[in-house]
Amino acid sequence: MRSFGNHLAQTLRAIAFVTLASTFPAAAETVEVAPGVQVTKRNYTAPLNEQPFFGFAAKSPEQKAEDDKFVTAIVGATGSREKAFEETTKRAWIAIQAGKVREAAVRFNQAFLISPDQSTIYHGFAVIAQARFNDFDAADELFKIALKQPNPVKALKADYGRLLLIAKRPRDAQEVLDQAVKETPDFSDAWTNLAWARFQNGDAAAACAAAEEAAKKRPSNNSISDLTAVRNVAQCK
């Protein structure tokens, strides 16, 4: 009887160990996408050129040759790698503003081929991850990488703060947006997003103060409705 009890106890411990182990996910695979830049590998249901980093797919020698051919052609057409990158990302942001997220993803992948270390790549893919694939974890990771990479655009922290608001993390959002308005005090969208963060954190008066600053900075067409909405809900005068 004692032997059976010992065996049962050992079995239960083994089951408990297996159950506990199964509650921990396997370590996520990361991929080096640029020198010193590691990104968690994620795949989505979409054509590879519409997924961030081409869906991390391994490329054949022929595909790599085509990529090199593309980069050579666009650099030749624009005059330099920097101008090629600028032109490609400009088209990507225009597509984002027009709601053409698939086209934007294609453009950001093209820009990735040109200069894979630039902040705008990770910023753009963060927007794609959230807007197209509703993947907030990926977007959060990519925004954090974008903050560390060269040549960030002034909208970076404003956009990151907005993502955190959408993800229902207003305290984290306010911390990012406080930095955004310090670094880009003339950027209306950052003030509008800060107004929302302050309101969601229970400070309507401070939200109205941020909204007032946003109104002074010539808000973009895309943010006017957001600004009006936050002023209404905070009951600003």
Phi, psi and omega in degrees: 000317179296322179296317179297320180297319178296318179297317179297317180298318179296320179296316180296322178295321179295317179297317180299320180296316179297317180297316179297317181298324183288344180281347179261122181293154176296148181301132181292143178279133176248154182231137175278112184261345175205161181308116178080005182246114179254134180231139177294130182286125178223145178233146182231166177276091182189157174306147185302323182283358175255002176257146176306135179058036180054034179066017180059024182287142174289135183256144177285164176304324180293318179293321177296323178295321177295320177299314180298322179296318178299312182298317179300318182293315184286326175294320177295322182288326184264339177107341178195162178296321180297316180291325178297317179295315181300316181294319182292316180289329175301315179294326179294316180291325176298319178296319178301312182296332179272001180079013181264074188292325180296315178298320179300319180298319178299315181296318180294326175294322176297318178296325177300322177294328184281309183215085189289351183266353189286143181305321184301328178302310185286325174300309181297316179293330175298317178297318179297315182301320180279311187288321184269319190246359178055036183254092184288328179296316178296315181299316179299314179300316183289324175297319180297323176293317181303325180296336184262348187267165185292148170060053176292149175277160187293340181279357189303304184290329176296317179291322179295317177299321178295318177302315181295327175295314179298325180280007178063045177234063188296329180291316175297321180298316182296323178299316179293318185286330173301319176292323182300315183285336175289320184278328180228069186296344180264006182266106187300319184300324179296319178293321178297314179295324176295322177301316178296317180298314180298318179297314181293338176268010171089015181241084183294322181297315178292328176297317179294324178296318178293321179297322178297319177296319179300319182295331181284341189261020180057074181300147178290161179302326182288337185255354182301316181294322177296318180296316178298318182295315182291326176295324180292311184291330179276356180056049178287148179280000000 
